[in-house]
Amino acid sequence: MARKKQLDIDVGPLDSDLSEKDRSHYELVCSICHCEFDIGCEGGIEGYLGILPVALCPMCYAGLDEFFTQLHGCNDAEELD
């Protein structure tokens, strides 16, 4: 009987220490425009979509927020009344 090969797979960003408690100031690369940004100083957002690590710089995050706001009609005055 052949033995199964065991894979050594790391989940998450490979360049960051997941045990690090203070993650307020560190540089990330935007998943859309690939620019480097400091999430602590500039803002933006980072997290996971399922198991995929995602980071958005402030410009791309604001653009996607505006896109979804217009797509769903959240800024219509008729819906606010």
C-alpha positions as CSV (number, residue, x, y, z in Angstrom):
1,M,0.0,0.0,0.0
2,A,1.4,3.4,-1.1
3,R,1.6,6.2,1.4
4,K,-0.1,9.4,0.6
5,K,2.1,12.4,0.2
6,Q,1.4,15.1,2.9
7,L,1.5,18.7,1.6
8,D,2.9,21.6,3.7
9,I,0.5,24.5,2.9
10,D,0.4,27.9,4.7
11,V,-2.8,29.8,4.6
12,G,-2.7,33.6,4.6
13,P,-0.1,36.1,3.6
14,L,3.3,34.6,3.5
15,D,5.3,37.7,4.3
16,S,3.4,38.6,7.5
17,D,3.5,37.1,11.0
18,L,0.0,36.0,11.9
19,S,0.8,35.9,15.6
20,E,1.7,39.6,15.5
21,K,-0.8,41.5,17.8
22,D,-0.4,45.1,16.7
23,R,-1.0,45.2,13.0
24,S,-1.9,48.9,12.8
25,H,1.1,50.1,10.9
26,Y,2.3,47.9,8.1
27,E,2.5,48.1,4.3
28,L,0.3,46.1,2.1
29,V,-0.1,45.8,-1.7
30,C,-3.5,46.5,-3.2
31,S,-5.2,43.6,-4.8
32,I,-6.6,45.7,-7.7
33,C,-4.0,48.4,-8.6
34,H,-0.9,46.8,-7.0
35,C,0.2,50.0,-5.3
36,E,1.9,49.8,-1.8
37,F,0.0,51.5,1.0
38,D,0.3,51.8,4.8
39,I,-3.1,50.8,6.2
40,G,-2.4,52.6,9.5
41,C,-1.6,56.0,8.0
42,E,-3.6,56.0,4.8
43,G,-6.5,53.8,5.5
44,G,-7.9,51.1,3.2
45,I,-9.1,47.6,4.2
46,E,-7.6,44.1,4.3
47,G,-9.0,40.7,5.1
48,Y,-10.1,37.5,3.4
49,L,-12.7,36.6,0.8
50,G,-13.1,33.0,1.8
51,I,-9.5,31.8,2.0
52,L,-8.1,34.5,-0.4
53,P,-6.2,37.3,1.2
54,V,-7.4,40.7,-0.1
55,A,-6.2,44.2,0.5
56,L,-7.6,47.4,-1.0
57,C,-5.9,50.8,-0.9
58,P,-8.0,53.8,0.0
59,M,-8.6,54.8,-3.6
60,C,-9.8,51.4,-4.8
61,Y,-11.8,50.9,-1.6
62,A,-13.6,54.2,-2.1
63,G,-14.2,53.4,-5.8
64,L,-15.7,50.0,-5.0
65,D,-17.8,51.6,-2.3
66,E,-19.2,54.2,-4.7
67,F,-19.8,51.5,-7.3
68,F,-21.9,49.4,-5.0
69,T,-23.7,52.5,-3.7
70,Q,-24.8,53.4,-7.2
71,L,-25.5,49.8,-8.2
72,H,-27.9,49.3,-5.3
73,G,-29.4,52.8,-5.4
74,C,-28.5,53.6,-1.8
75,N,-28.0,57.3,-2.5
76,D,-31.5,57.9,-4.0
77,A,-33.5,60.7,-2.1
78,E,-36.8,58.8,-2.8
79,E,-35.7,55.8,-0.7
80,L,-34.6,58.0,2.2
81,D,-38.1,59.5,2.7
